[in-house]
Amino acid sequence: MVRAVFCGDRAECLRRQLTQVLRDDYATTQEEMSLGACSVAVPVRHRDEVVAALGLVVPSLKRDRPKLVTALTVAARGVGRALEFRPAEAPDRRGVS
């Protein structure tokens, strides 16, 4: 979990937060943007590159963080797989019911 850390060396704080996000493979906020709003986000990968992120905002992450991270990760993998689909590669389904 990444928390806002107010310290004299902002660059060092950011470096620590980014290192943790890379290690955990998700990021969270706790009322950093709005009171009563926490968020969690995971990367969407396509061919081993991060191409987007999926996230959501909830009132609290205290109890449900593992469930939310798991659900978002599953959804992000599905989006990543869907990016592989090309309509030109779709089988001809005319006449199939």
N, C-alpha and C positions, 0 to 999 in steps of 0.2 A: 504494500500500500504506500502510495506517495502522499505525503502531507506537506502542506506549505510550511516551509521553515524560514523564519525571518532571521537572517544573519547578516553580518557585515559584508561578507563576500558572496554576492548574488551568483556570480559565475560558478563558484564552488558548490553552492546549494543546488543549482540547476544541474551541474555535472553529477552530483550524487543522486538526484531524483531520476535523471535519465538512465543512469546505470541500473537503478532499481527497476525501472520500467522494462528495460531490455532483459534483465534477469527474470522478472516475474511474467513477462509477456502480456501485461495489462497495466492500465493506469487508473487511478482513482482520484477523486477530489472530495473534500469534506467541507462544505460551506465556504469554499474559496471564492465563488462567484456570487452566490445568493444564500442568504440565511435559510436554513431548512432544506437545502438542496445538496445532495451528494451525487456523484456520478462514477460510473465505471465504463471503461472503453477497452476494446481489444482490436488487434490489427486484422485486416482482411488481406490475405496473401494470394497472389497470382504468380505462378511460376517462381516461387521462392522470393518474390519481392512484395513489400507492403505497398498496396495500391489504394487502400482506404481504411476506414475504421468504423466499427459499430459501437455505439455507446447508448447509455440511457441514464436518465436522471431519476433518482428516488429520494424519499425523505431520509432514509438511513441505510447505511451499509453494515451496521453492527452485526446483525444475525444472518443476513442473506448474501453476503459477499461471495462465498464459494459457489452458491447456486447460481447467482447472477453471472459470475465469471464463466462458469461451465456452460450456461445457456447461451451466452453471447459468443463464446468460442465455437460452439457447435454451429450456431447460425453463421458466423464468419467463415467457417470452413465450407459451409454450403454455398455461400456467395462466391467464395474463391473457386469452387468446383464449377459453379454455373458460368463463370467467366470463360471456362474452357469450351463451353457449348457454342457451336456456330450453326446457324440455321442451314447453311449450305450442306452441312454434314448430316442433317436430320434425315432419317429414312422416309421414304414415300409411304404415307399412311392413307392415301386415298382409297376408299372402298373398304377400309378396315374399321370395324365397329367395336 
